[in-house]
Amino acid sequence: MLSLIIVVLATVAAGFIVWANDKRHAKYGAGLPAGVAVGVAALSWIILMAAGFGYLPGLTWLPWVLPIVLGAAASVGAVLVLSRTRARNDTHRLTAILRR
């Protein structure tokens, strides 16, 4: 259980770092990248532990490291998709409002 707590804390930190480094972070909330990161990391931790990787000699590092990497990657992917989409949609809506 300690590994899950560490994975969650590390991915929350990674999500906030991703949010802080995005130049369009005002388009979405600060909790979104962290939430996506934690969701992916917790799910992958559960899958890895259910598969028995937490108890195999030589592979016990896998449930500690892989969920953090997957969570951070999912956070970056969500931010890339969401920030571009939201910025484009906001620009179109603003343009439509100003044309009236």
N, C-alpha and C positions, 0 to 999 in steps of 0.2 A: 504494500500500500504506500510505502514511502516513495517508491519509484513513481507512482501515479501523481503524488503531490508535487514532486520535483518536476515532473514532466509538465504538469499544469502551470506551475509558477514560471517555468522557463518559456513556455509558449505564450503565456500572457505577456511576459516581457517582450518577446519577439514581436507579438502583435502590436503592442504600443510603439515599439521602435519603427515598425513598418508604417504605422499611421503617422508618426512624427516626421518621417522622411518623405512622405508623399506631399507634393506641392499643392495638390487639390484636396487636401484632407478636410477642408471646410464643407465639402459636398456630402459627407456622410459622417456618422458619429464615431467617436474614438473607440467605442467598444466593439465595433463591427469586426475589424481585423483580429482583435484579441479573441473575440467569440468564435470566429471561424477557426482560428488556430487551435483553441482549446477543444473545440468539437472534433476536429480531425485528429488531434493528438490523443485525446481520450479514447476515441473509437479505435484508433490503431493500437493503442496500448492494450485495450481490452482484447482485441483480436490476437495480438502477439502473446499475451498471457494465456489466453484460452488455448492457443496452439502449443503452449508448453515451452516457449522460448525463454521464459524467465528462470527455468530450472535446468537448462542444458549447460553443462560445463563448456566454456568457450563461447557460448552465445548469450550469456546473461546480460551483456551490454546492449543487445539489440532492443529490448523494450525500454531502455533508458535513452538511447540516442535516436533511433529511427522515428519515434513519434514526434520528437522535437523538430527534427528536420522536415518531416511531412507537414506538421502544423505550420511551421514558418513558411514553407513553400505554398501551402494553401492560402495563407494570409496574404502573401505577395500576389498570388494569382487573383484572389478576390478583390484586392485593392486595384490592381491593373484593370480588371474588367469593369468594376463598379465606378471607379473615378472617371474613366473615359466616357462611359455610358451616361452617367449622371451629368457630367459637364456638357456633353453634346445635347442631351435632352433639355437641360436648363437654358442653353443658348438658343435652341429652337423655340422654346416657350417664350423666352424674353423677346426674341425677334418678332414672334407672332403678336405679342401684346403691344409692342411698340409700333407695329404696322397699322393697328386699328385707329 
